């Protein structure tokens, strides 16, 4: 529920800020955040996942990791601040220099907070993480971002809001774990360094997939186009953030604990994909079928040029969401290196394709991103499912069921949109009607037809995780009749997260 609250807050506050500021300020912030995301790969060093995956963790390991990440954060922050003018020139926006310099401060702050975040994930305290993230977002964007934007602060309203968000979030996470702060100089153990190195390379390829399109837009078309494109991307990723973050954390921790019980891991993999397609699929199908109503209804007429980008990005983010379920499984099994080759191949292909497509138009780039996400999904699926020796017939059936349902749902929303346009002219009012109807319809379908939508095995697995859900959802899962033979899946209960 914390993820849902954060996503709803992000959507509503983001819409208000977009209507006040327009595309260009968002473009400049995206430039700084692209650099921020890149250097944080090295600040983290892959050690956060190493902390989660390591079976026996001592205070010495925690102190050593905290020291290494903090020092790396400080050093990288100084380097980025010094290189800010060159970075701004590279992105064809000299006005972004002060923004990059200020954002560089967050790199050092991030270095101090990574250990707390990793320990919370290791302990499966997802509720605490969600509450900290939500509190940080509201403190930054609601209390400061919107008022500053209204008073004419422009891009600085977004910069200040994000800085307050990060500081508040990591501060609350540290208070929740209170790990040792005494420094311990030296490198982490060889096993953790090796694991972290593989994670860095894989995350570097992931970063390329997520950010190279932004670099291509800025390099070819400037900050206004980047703000336009980046804002639609941000909106498209908002629904996925509700589901992906929680599922990834559960999959990583649970798979790490169930490394020797491969049959359980197989069922958890299918469960994750089925849940993604049954929950996110209808949302992205609706976005793809009625992009004009969604974009203008949320962001207003200033963003009308973004409408053609919505359909390919909606399809691409759904494919990306399915792909995101595979990485934590391979990492949890201690095989992060198996992600590297598929990610590197798809990233290399995407890099050249993005810059070529951006030269022609944003629409061409959006469809290229969609194709790149399909390629990533296919390559990672081959790698992950070969480790688990899974049946491709079973995998195909899971995907086909989810995609058919999503397409049918989106088509129904398109018909509803076409029929009410004559009566409801305002896109805001029309979107409100469609949103209410789609949420009610999807809730009823998931409540009464869950077996058909996600499969009996998924229901059985989710029952074992009932304690991680709100009480009313957990009770409903236990009451659903039918389901798979649970004799094989009983082991999943041993790795289910406890209620925080």
C-alpha positions as CSV (number, residue, x, y, z in Angstrom):
1,X,0.0,0.0,0.0
2,X,3.0,2.3,0.6
3,X,4.1,1.9,-3.0
4,X,0.6,2.7,-4.2
5,X,0.4,5.8,-2.1
6,X,3.8,7.0,-3.4
7,X,2.8,6.3,-7.0
8,X,-0.5,8.2,-6.6
9,X,1.3,11.1,-4.9
10,X,3.9,11.2,-7.7
11,X,1.2,11.2,-10.4
12,X,-0.9,14.0,-8.8
13,X,2.0,16.2,-7.7
14,X,3.8,15.6,-11.0
15,X,0.7,16.7,-12.9
16,X,0.4,19.9,-10.9
17,X,4.1,20.7,-11.5
18,X,3.9,19.9,-15.2
19,X,1.0,22.2,-15.7
20,X,2.8,25.1,-13.9
21,X,6.3,24.6,-15.3
22,X,5.9,23.2,-18.8
23,X,8.5,20.9,-20.5
24,X,11.8,22.8,-20.4
25,X,12.5,22.7,-16.6
26,X,11.9,19.0,-16.6
27,X,14.4,18.6,-19.4
28,X,17.2,20.3,-17.4
29,X,16.5,18.2,-14.3
30,X,16.5,15.0,-16.5
31,X,20.0,15.9,-17.7
32,X,21.3,16.2,-14.0
33,X,19.4,13.0,-13.0
34,X,20.9,11.0,-15.9
35,X,24.4,11.9,-14.7
36,X,23.3,11.2,-11.1
37,X,22.0,7.8,-12.0
38,X,25.2,6.9,-13.9
39,X,27.7,7.7,-11.2
40,X,25.5,6.1,-8.5
41,X,26.2,2.8,-10.1
42,X,29.8,3.2,-9.0
43,X,29.0,4.8,-5.7
44,X,27.0,1.7,-4.8
45,X,29.7,-0.6,-6.3
46,X,27.1,-3.4,-6.5
47,X,27.8,-3.9,-2.8
48,X,24.1,-3.3,-1.7
49,X,23.0,-6.4,-3.5
50,X,26.1,-8.2,-2.1
51,X,24.9,-7.3,1.4
52,X,21.5,-8.7,0.7
53,X,22.7,-11.9,-0.9
54,X,25.5,-12.7,1.6
55,X,24.3,-15.5,3.9
56,X,26.3,-14.6,7.0
57,X,26.7,-10.9,7.6
58,X,28.8,-9.4,10.4
59,X,29.0,-5.8,11.8
60,X,32.5,-5.7,10.3
61,X,31.0,-6.3,6.8
62,X,28.5,-3.5,7.4
63,X,31.1,-1.0,8.6
64,X,33.4,-1.8,5.7
65,X,30.6,-1.5,3.2
66,X,29.4,1.8,4.7
67,X,32.9,3.3,4.7
68,X,33.6,2.3,1.1
69,X,30.3,3.6,-0.3
70,X,30.5,6.8,1.7
71,X,34.1,7.6,0.5
72,X,33.2,6.7,-3.1
73,X,30.2,9.0,-2.9
74,X,32.2,12.0,-1.7
75,X,34.9,11.4,-4.3
76,X,32.5,11.0,-7.2
77,X,30.5,14.1,-6.1
78,X,33.6,16.3,-6.3
79,X,34.4,14.9,-9.7
80,X,30.9,15.6,-11.1
81,X,30.8,19.1,-9.7
82,X,34.1,19.9,-11.4
83,X,33.0,18.4,-14.7
84,X,29.5,20.1,-14.7
85,X,30.3,22.6,-17.5
86,X,31.6,19.9,-19.8
87,X,28.5,17.8,-19.0
88,X,26.2,20.6,-19.8
89,X,28.0,21.2,-23.2
90,X,27.7,17.5,-24.0
91,X,23.9,17.7,-23.5
92,X,23.7,20.9,-25.6
93,X,22.3,22.9,-22.7
94,X,24.9,25.2,-21.0
95,X,22.2,26.4,-18.6
96,X,22.2,23.0,-17.0
97,X,25.6,23.6,-15.4
98,X,24.4,24.9,-12.0
99,X,21.7,22.2,-11.8
100,X,24.3,19.5,-12.3
101,X,26.6,21.0,-9.6
102,X,23.8,21.1,-7.0
103,X,22.6,17.6,-7.8
104,X,26.2,16.4,-7.4
105,X,25.7,17.0,-3.6
106,X,23.2,14.2,-3.6
107,X,25.8,11.7,-4.8
108,X,27.6,12.1,-1.5
109,X,24.3,11.8,0.5
110,X,23.4,8.7,-1.5
111,X,26.7,7.1,-0.5
112,X,25.9,7.5,3.1
113,X,22.4,6.1,2.7
114,X,22.9,3.0,0.6
115,X,23.8,0.7,3.4
116,X,20.7,1.5,5.4
117,X,18.5,0.8,2.3
118,X,20.3,-2.5,1.6
119,X,19.9,-3.7,5.2
120,X,16.2,-3.0,5.2
121,X,15.8,-5.0,2.0
122,X,17.8,-7.8,3.5
123,X,15.5,-7.9,6.5
124,X,12.4,-7.7,4.1
125,X,11.2,-4.5,5.9
126,X,9.5,-3.3,2.8
127,X,6.8,-1.4,4.6
128,X,9.4,0.7,6.4
129,X,11.1,1.5,3.1
130,X,7.8,2.4,1.5
131,X,6.9,4.7,4.4
132,X,10.3,6.4,4.3
133,X,10.0,6.9,0.5
134,X,6.5,8.4,0.8
135,X,7.5,10.7,3.6
136,X,10.5,11.9,1.7
137,X,8.5,12.5,-1.5
138,X,5.8,14.5,0.3
139,X,8.3,16.5,2.2
140,X,10.2,17.5,-0.9
141,X,7.5,17.9,-3.6
142,X,4.3,18.7,-1.8
143,X,5.7,21.0,1.0
144,X,8.4,22.7,-1.1
145,X,8.2,21.8,-4.8
146,X,4.7,23.0,-5.7
147,X,5.0,26.3,-3.7
148,X,8.3,27.1,-5.2
149,X,7.1,26.4,-8.7
150,X,4.0,28.6,-8.1
151,X,6.2,31.4,-6.9
152,X,8.3,31.3,-10.1
153,X,11.4,29.3,-9.0
154,X,11.3,27.3,-12.2
155,X,13.8,24.4,-12.5
156,X,15.0,25.1,-8.9
157,X,11.7,24.0,-7.5
158,X,12.3,20.5,-8.9
159,X,16.0,20.5,-7.7
160,X,15.2,21.6,-4.1
161,X,12.3,19.2,-3.9
162,X,14.4,16.2,-5.0
163,X,17.2,17.1,-2.6
164,X,14.8,17.3,0.4
165,X,13.2,14.0,-0.8
166,X,16.6,12.1,-0.8
167,X,17.8,13.5,2.5
168,X,14.5,12.8,4.3
169,X,14.2,9.3,2.8
170,X,17.7,8.1,3.7
171,X,17.5,9.8,7.1
172,X,14.4,7.8,8.0
173,X,15.9,4.6,6.7
174,X,19.0,5.0,8.9
175,X,16.8,5.7,12.0
176,X,15.0,2.4,11.2
177,X,18.2,0.2,11.2
178,X,20.8,2.3,13.1
179,X,23.7,0.3,11.7
180,X,27.3,0.9,13.0
181,X,28.8,4.1,11.7
182,X,32.4,3.6,12.8
183,X,34.7,3.6,9.7
184,X,36.5,0.5,8.7
185,X,39.2,1.2,6.1
186,X,40.0,-1.3,3.4
187,X,38.3,-3.2,0.5
188,X,35.4,-5.6,1.1
189,X,36.0,-9.3,1.0
190,X,37.0,-10.9,-2.3
191,X,33.7,-12.7,-2.6
192,X,31.6,-9.5,-2.1
193,X,33.9,-7.5,-4.4
194,X,33.5,-10.1,-7.1
195,X,29.7,-10.3,-6.7
196,X,29.5,-6.5,-6.6
197,X,31.7,-6.2,-9.8
198,X,29.3,-8.4,-11.8
199,X,26.4,-6.4,-10.5
200,X,28.0,-3.1,-11.6
201,X,28.5,-4.3,-15.1
202,X,24.9,-5.6,-15.3
203,X,23.6,-2.3,-13.8
204,X,25.7,-0.3,-16.2
205,X,23.9,-2.0,-19.1
206,X,20.5,-1.4,-17.4
207,X,21.4,2.3,-17.0
208,X,22.2,2.5,-20.7
209,X,18.9,1.1,-21.6
210,X,17.0,3.5,-19.3
211,X,19.0,6.7,-20.1
212,X,20.6,6.5,-23.5
213,X,17.3,7.5,-25.1
214,X,17.4,10.7,-22.9
215,X,20.9,11.4,-24.0
216,X,20.0,11.0,-27.6
217,X,17.0,13.3,-27.3
218,X,19.0,16.0,-25.6
219,X,21.9,15.7,-28.0
220,X,19.8,15.8,-31.1
221,X,16.8,18.0,-30.1
222,X,17.5,20.0,-26.9
223,X,16.0,20.5,-23.4
224,X,12.4,21.2,-24.5
225,X,12.1,18.0,-26.4
226,X,13.9,16.1,-23.6
227,X,11.4,17.5,-21.1
228,X,8.5,16.5,-23.3
229,X,9.8,13.0,-23.9
230,X,11.1,12.5,-20.3
231,X,7.8,13.5,-18.7
232,X,5.8,11.0,-20.7
233,X,8.4,8.3,-19.8
234,X,8.1,9.3,-16.2
235,X,4.4,9.0,-16.3
236,X,4.6,5.7,-18.1
237,X,6.9,4.3,-15.4
238,X,4.7,5.4,-12.5
239,X,2.2,2.4,-12.5
240,X,5.1,0.0,-12.9
241,X,6.8,1.5,-9.8
242,X,3.9,0.4,-7.7
243,X,4.4,-3.3,-8.5
244,X,8.0,-3.7,-9.7
245,X,9.8,-2.4,-6.6
246,X,7.9,-4.6,-4.2
247,X,8.0,-7.7,-6.4
248,X,11.8,-7.3,-7.1
249,X,12.6,-7.0,-3.4
250,X,10.5,-10.0,-2.5
251,X,11.9,-12.1,-5.4
252,X,15.5,-11.2,-4.6
253,X,15.3,-12.0,-0.9
254,X,13.1,-15.0,-1.4
255,X,15.2,-16.5,-4.2
256,X,18.3,-16.0,-2.2
257,X,16.8,-18.0,0.7
258,X,15.4,-20.7,-1.6
259,X,18.5,-21.1,-3.8
260,X,18.5,-24.9,-3.4
261,X,14.7,-25.3,-4.0
262,X,14.5,-24.7,-7.7
263,X,10.9,-25.9,-8.2
264,X,9.8,-23.2,-5.8
265,X,11.8,-20.6,-7.6
266,X,10.2,-21.6,-10.9
267,X,6.8,-21.1,-9.5
268,X,7.8,-17.7,-8.1
269,X,9.1,-16.6,-11.5
270,X,5.8,-17.5,-13.2
271,X,3.9,-15.8,-10.4
272,X,5.7,-12.5,-10.8
273,X,5.1,-12.4,-14.5
274,X,1.5,-13.3,-14.1
275,X,0.9,-10.6,-11.5
276,X,2.7,-8.0,-13.7
277,X,0.5,-8.8,-16.8
278,X,-2.8,-9.0,-14.8
279,X,-2.3,-5.7,-12.9
280,X,-0.1,-3.5,-15.1
281,X,-1.2,-4.9,-18.4
282,X,-4.7,-3.4,-18.4
283,X,-3.3,0.0,-17.3
284,X,-0.7,0.2,-20.1
285,X,-3.2,-1.1,-22.7
286,X,-5.6,1.7,-21.7
287,X,-2.8,4.2,-22.0
288,X,-1.9,2.9,-25.4
289,X,-5.5,2.9,-26.7
290,X,-6.5,6.4,-25.6
291,X,-3.3,8.4,-25.3
292,X,-4.9,11.8,-26.2
293,X,-7.4,11.6,-23.3
294,X,-4.8,10.5,-20.8
295,X,-2.0,13.0,-21.7
296,X,-4.2,16.1,-22.1
297,X,-6.4,15.0,-19.2
298,X,-3.5,14.9,-16.8
299,X,-1.0,17.5,-18.1
300,X,-3.1,19.9,-20.1
301,X,-2.8,21.4,-23.6
302,X,0.9,22.4,-23.1
303,X,1.8,18.7,-23.5
304,X,-0.3,17.9,-26.6
305,X,2.9,17.2,-28.6
306,X,3.5,14.2,-26.3
307,X,0.4,12.3,-27.4
308,X,2.0,10.3,-30.2
309,X,4.7,9.1,-27.9
310,X,2.3,7.4,-25.5
311,X,1.4,4.2,-27.3
312,X,4.9,2.9,-28.0
313,X,6.1,3.9,-24.6
314,X,3.2,2.2,-22.9
315,X,3.9,-1.1,-24.7
316,X,7.6,-0.7,-24.1
317,X,7.2,-0.2,-20.3
318,X,5.0,-3.2,-20.0
319,X,7.7,-5.3,-21.7
320,X,10.3,-3.7,-19.4
321,X,8.2,-4.5,-16.3
322,X,8.1,-8.2,-17.3
323,X,11.9,-8.2,-17.9
324,X,12.5,-6.6,-14.5
325,X,11.2,-9.8,-12.8
326,X,14.0,-11.9,-14.3
327,X,17.1,-10.0,-12.9
328,X,16.4,-10.5,-9.2
329,X,15.9,-14.2,-9.7
330,X,19.3,-14.7,-11.3
331,X,20.9,-12.4,-8.7
332,X,19.2,-14.3,-5.8
333,X,20.5,-17.5,-7.2
334,X,24.0,-16.1,-7.1
335,X,24.2,-15.9,-10.9
336,X,24.3,-12.1,-11.6
337,X,26.8,-12.6,-14.4
338,X,24.2,-14.5,-16.5
339,X,22.5,-11.1,-17.0
340,X,25.5,-9.4,-18.3
341,X,25.8,-10.8,-21.8
342,X,22.1,-10.3,-22.7
343,X,22.1,-6.8,-21.3
344,X,25.3,-5.9,-23.0
345,X,24.2,-7.1,-26.4
346,X,20.8,-5.4,-26.2
347,X,22.4,-2.2,-24.8
348,X,24.9,-2.0,-27.6
349,X,22.2,-2.5,-30.3
350,X,19.9,0.0,-28.5
351,X,22.6,2.7,-28.2
352,X,23.2,3.1,-31.9
353,X,19.5,2.7,-32.7
354,X,18.5,5.4,-30.2
355,X,20.8,8.1,-31.7
356,X,19.7,7.2,-35.3
357,X,16.0,7.3,-34.4
358,X,16.3,10.6,-32.4
359,X,17.8,12.2,-35.5
360,X,14.5,11.8,-37.2
361,X,11.8,12.3,-34.6
362,X,10.7,11.6,-31.0
363,X,8.0,9.2,-32.3
364,X,10.7,7.1,-34.1
365,X,12.7,7.1,-30.9
366,X,9.7,5.9,-28.8
367,X,9.1,3.0,-31.1
368,X,12.8,2.1,-31.1
369,X,12.7,2.1,-27.3
370,X,9.7,-0.3,-27.5
371,X,11.7,-2.6,-29.8
372,X,14.7,-2.5,-27.5
373,X,12.7,-3.5,-24.5
374,X,11.3,-6.5,-26.4
375,X,14.8,-7.6,-27.4
376,X,15.9,-7.3,-23.7
377,X,13.0,-9.4,-22.5
378,X,13.7,-12.1,-25.0
379,X,17.4,-12.3,-24.3
380,X,17.0,-12.2,-20.5
381,X,14.2,-14.8,-20.6
382,X,16.4,-17.2,-22.5
383,X,19.1,-16.8,-19.9
384,X,16.9,-16.9,-16.8
385,X,14.6,-19.8,-17.8
386,X,17.6,-21.9,-19.0
387,X,19.1,-21.7,-15.5
388,X,15.8,-22.9,-14.1
389,X,15.1,-25.5,-16.9
390,X,11.6,-24.2,-17.3
391,X,9.0,-25.3,-19.9
392,X,8.6,-22.8,-22.7
393,X,5.0,-24.0,-23.2
394,X,4.2,-23.0,-19.6
395,X,6.0,-19.7,-20.0
396,X,4.2,-19.0,-23.3
397,X,0.8,-19.8,-21.8
398,X,1.5,-17.3,-18.9
399,X,2.4,-14.5,-21.3
400,X,-0.4,-15.3,-23.8
401,X,-3.1,-15.2,-21.1
402,X,-1.9,-11.9,-19.7
403,X,-1.5,-10.2,-23.1
404,X,-4.9,-11.3,-24.4
405,X,-6.5,-10.0,-21.2
406,X,-4.7,-6.7,-21.4
407,X,-5.5,-6.1,-25.1
408,X,-9.2,-6.9,-24.5
409,X,-9.3,-4.5,-21.5
410,X,-7.7,-1.7,-23.4
411,X,-10.1,-2.1,-26.4
412,X,-13.0,-1.9,-24.0
413,X,-11.7,1.4,-22.6
414,X,-11.2,2.7,-26.2
415,X,-14.8,2.0,-27.0
416,X,-15.9,3.7,-23.8
417,X,-13.8,6.8,-24.6
418,X,-15.2,7.0,-28.1
419,X,-18.8,6.8,-26.9
420,X,-18.6,9.4,-24.2
421,X,-16.7,12.0,-26.2
422,X,-20.0,13.4,-27.6
423,X,-21.3,14.0,-24.1
424,X,-18.1,14.8,-22.2
425,X,-15.9,17.2,-24.1
426,X,-13.4,18.0,-21.4
427,X,-10.5,15.5,-21.4
428,X,-10.1,15.9,-17.6
429,X,-13.7,14.9,-17.0
430,X,-13.6,12.1,-19.6
431,X,-10.4,10.7,-18.0
432,X,-12.0,10.8,-14.6
433,X,-14.9,8.7,-15.8
434,X,-12.7,6.2,-17.6
435,X,-10.4,5.9,-14.6
436,X,-13.2,5.2,-12.2
437,X,-14.8,2.6,-14.6
438,X,-11.5,0.9,-15.3
439,X,-10.4,0.7,-11.7
440,X,-13.8,-0.8,-10.7
441,X,-13.8,-3.3,-13.6
442,X,-10.2,-4.4,-12.9
443,X,-10.8,-4.8,-9.2
444,X,-13.9,-6.9,-9.7
445,X,-12.1,-9.1,-12.3
446,X,-9.1,-9.6,-10.0
447,X,-11.4,-10.3,-7.0
448,X,-13.7,-12.8,-8.7
449,X,-11.7,-14.2,-11.6
450,X,-8.2,-14.3,-10.2
451,X,-7.7,-18.0,-11.1
452,X,-8.3,-17.3,-14.8
453,X,-6.2,-14.1,-14.9
454,X,-3.1,-15.2,-13.0
455,X,-3.4,-19.0,-12.8
456,X,-4.0,-21.5,-9.9
457,X,-0.3,-21.8,-9.1
458,X,0.1,-18.1,-8.6
459,X,-2.9,-18.0,-6.3
460,X,-1.3,-20.8,-4.2
461,X,2.0,-18.9,-4.0
462,X,0.3,-15.7,-3.0
463,X,-1.6,-17.5,-0.2
464,X,1.8,-18.3,1.3
465,X,2.6,-14.6,1.2
466,X,-0.7,-13.5,2.7
467,X,0.9,-12.0,5.8
468,X,2.7,-9.5,3.6
469,X,-0.6,-8.1,2.3
470,X,-3.2,-5.9,4.1
471,X,-5.4,-8.2,6.3
472,X,-8.5,-8.0,4.0
473,X,-6.5,-9.0,0.9
474,X,-4.8,-11.8,2.8
475,X,-8.2,-13.1,4.0
476,X,-9.6,-13.1,0.5
477,X,-6.6,-15.0,-0.9
478,X,-7.1,-17.7,1.8
479,X,-10.8,-17.9,0.9
480,X,-10.4,-18.4,-2.8
481,X,-11.5,-21.9,-3.7
482,X,-9.6,-24.2,-6.0
483,X,-6.0,-23.8,-6.9
484,X,-3.0,-25.9,-7.6
485,X,-1.7,-28.8,-5.7
486,X,0.2,-27.1,-2.9
487,X,2.4,-30.0,-1.9
488,X,5.3,-28.7,-4.1
489,X,4.8,-25.1,-3.1
490,X,4.7,-25.5,0.6
491,X,8.4,-24.6,0.7
492,X,7.5,-21.1,-0.4
493,X,6.1,-20.4,3.0
494,X,9.6,-20.7,4.5
495,X,10.8,-17.7,2.4
496,X,7.7,-15.5,2.7
497,X,8.3,-12.0,4.1
498,X,7.0,-11.2,7.5
499,X,4.7,-8.3,8.1
500,X,6.9,-5.3,9.0
